[in-house]
Amino acid sequence: MARGAPSLADLQVVRELAVRGLVVTVSQLESWRRAGLLPRHRRRGLGRGRGSVVDAVDPAVVESAAVLARHLRQGRDRRLAVLEWFAEAGRAAQPGAASVPEPPVAAVREAVVWVLRGTMSHRLLEVARGAAGAGEEAADALYEVAGRLIGAHPYRGAANPALVRAALEADEDVPDGPDFTGVVHLVAAIGLGAQEVGADALAEAFAAYGWFGLTAEDWAQMLGAVERGESPPVDWGLLQQRADVLGPVQQASDEQLLRARTVLLGLQMFYGLYAMHALFMPDTPALAALRARIDEWGMFPVLNHVITLGPSPRHFAEGLAVCLEPLFDGLYETLMEQLAADPALFRLPGDESGAAGFMERWIGTLRGRAQAGRGTM
């Protein structure tokens, strides 16, 4: 075979993908190999001086090329495709479908870091670090720049689904979720130090996240006691340490990144089940028990901030970084234990039809709500 001619193995990969409706060229395959995204064909040596041959195309090569062809559209950055590949590989394969091989974890790490460098969270961290020890004018500038960045991307968390459902059932206005403008004080604390910002401002910032179900008044009381020396001192250095979104990803092992993906995808499922309660999803003892576990941890507002349903690759990267934190791993394990104890999520008491009866009840409820809404117009 002349130098530069396509290999028979690559031609076979192109043909197999064409059968699936995926158009890939031999040059694309080689480009993906050079980028470290596509495995090379396994070859068998023929003996000294006789070269080597490919006896059979490895299915992992075909499936890796297939997933790249699905996600790597023309003009799109490869790193976004790698993140979608990593997310897809972590989900269970559909019945009868081939399992998706894992992408190179080094490429995943590079993609996550690349995404995080462009997030507003990282930009805010850089602004905060730039103001550290730079005087009063820098502090004023920090508040101005951070406020502008947050204001350019206004975000309000979702209200608790139980409150939303109660309001809809009573034909009342749906309550607003938490306002995140107070997070500017947290940015200032990272740059200027918690003591410079003060307990009341920090209380507003922490309450915006809804951590552990504590209100601004709760936080103000606790932080005020620390400020007055009535409670043990707080190591505020941890605030700066936890604000670093890049370091944990860069330092995480391959196994830790894979585990973070497991936690993130699992919490997406549990968060979705919790959030659907607002949309009149029928309640069952198993679903109520899962919501109760999340409420015991005070984590719905935090999950609402971290988890997005049907996330973009950028959201996936941010969620993956957050789920390296042991807190989220612990919540995931707790919810998995609860699910194992009562797996009948979609079985209504007294109804032996299981998920079919559950869906029938839900659809009937939604139709009834829609008809009632049209009747009042």
Long-range contacts (C-beta under 8 A, 24 or more apart in sequence): 7-41, 7-54, 8-54, 9-41, 9-54, 9-57, 9-61, 10-41, 12-57, 13-57, 13-61, 13-62, 13-65, 16-57, 16-62, 17-62, 17-65, 17-66, 17-69, 20-66, 22-66, 22-69, 22-70, 23-69, 24-65, 24-69, 28-69, 29-65, 32-64, 32-65, 32-68, 35-78, 35-107, 36-104, 36-106, 36-107, 37-64, 37-68, 37-78, 37-82, 37-103, 37-104, 37-107, 38-64, 38-65, 38-68, 39-64, 59-98, 60-101, 63-98, 63-99, 63-100, 63-101, 64-101, 64-103, 67-100, 67-101, 67-103, 79-107, 79-110, 79-111, 79-114, 79-115, 80-111, 80-115, 80-313, 80-314, 81-313, 82-107, 82-108, 82-110, 82-111, 83-108, 83-111, 83-112, 83-115, 83-313, 83-314, 83-316, 83-317, 84-313, 84-316, 86-111, 86-261, 86-316, 87-261, 87-265, 87-313, 87-316, 90-258, 90-261, 90-262, 90-265, 91-265, 105-254, 105-257, 105-258, 108-257, 109-249, 109-250, 109-252, 109-257, 111-313, 111-317, 112-249, 112-257, 112-317, 112-320, 112-321, 113-246, 113-249, 113-250, 115-313, 115-314, 115-317, 115-318, 116-245, 116-246, 116-249, 116-317, 116-318, 116-321, 117-246, 118-314, 119-245, 119-314, 119-318, 120-149, 120-150, 120-153, 121-245, 121-318, 122-245, 122-246, 123-149, 124-149, 124-150, 124-187, 125-187, 125-190, 125-243, 125-244, 125-245, 127-187, 127-191, 128-187, 128-188, 128-190, 128-191, 128-192, 128-243, 129-190, 129-191, 130-191, 131-188, 131-191, 131-192, 132-191, 132-192, 139-188, 139-191, 139-192, 139-196, 142-187, 142-188, 142-191, 142-192, 143-184, 143-188, 146-184, 146-187, 146-188, 147-181, 147-184, 150-180, 150-181, 150-183, 150-184, 151-181, 154-180, 154-181, 155-180, 156-180, 157-210, 157-301, 157-304, 157-305, 158-275, 158-304, 160-300, 160-301, 161-274, 161-275, 161-276, 161-277, 161-278, 161-300, 162-277, 162-278, 162-291, 164-278, 165-277, 165-278, 165-279, 165-280, 168-278, 168-280, 168-369, 177-304, 178-207, 178-208, 178-209, 178-210, 178-301, 179-208, 180-208, 180-209, 181-208, 182-207, 182-208, 183-208, 183-209, 186-239, 189-236, 189-239, 190-239, 190-240, 190-243, 193-236, 194-234, 194-236, 194-239, 195-227, 195-236, 198-227, 199-223, 199-224, 199-226, 199-227, 200-224, 209-301, 209-302, 209-305, 210-298, 210-300, 210-301, 210-302, 210-304, 210-305, 211-298, 211-301, 211-302, 212-297, 212-298, 212-299, 213-295, 213-298, 213-301, 214-298, 245-318, 245-321, 248-321, 248-324, 248-325, 249-320, 249-321, 249-324, 252-324, 256-324, 257-320, 257-324, 259-329, 260-320, 260-321, 260-323, 260-324, 261-320, 261-323, 262-332, 263-323, 263-328, 263-329, 263-332, 264-307, 264-316, 264-319, 264-320, 264-322, 264-323, 264-328, 266-332, 266-335, 266-336, 267-303, 267-306, 267-307, 267-323, 267-328, 267-331, 267-332, 267-335, 268-307, 268-309, 268-311, 268-319, 270-294, 270-303, 270-332, 270-335, 271-303, 271-304, 271-307, 271-309, 272-309, 273-345, 274-300, 274-303, 275-304, 275-309, 279-366, 280-362, 280-365, 280-366, 280-369, 281-362, 282-348, 282-358, 282-361, 282-362, 282-365, 284-344, 284-345, 284-346, 284-347, 284-348, 284-349, 284-358, 285-342, 285-344, 285-349, 286-339, 286-342, 286-343, 286-344, 286-345, 286-347, 287-345, 289-338, 289-341, 289-342, 290-335, 290-338, 290-339, 290-345, 293-334, 293-335, 293-338, 294-331, 294-335, 297-331, 297-334, 299-331
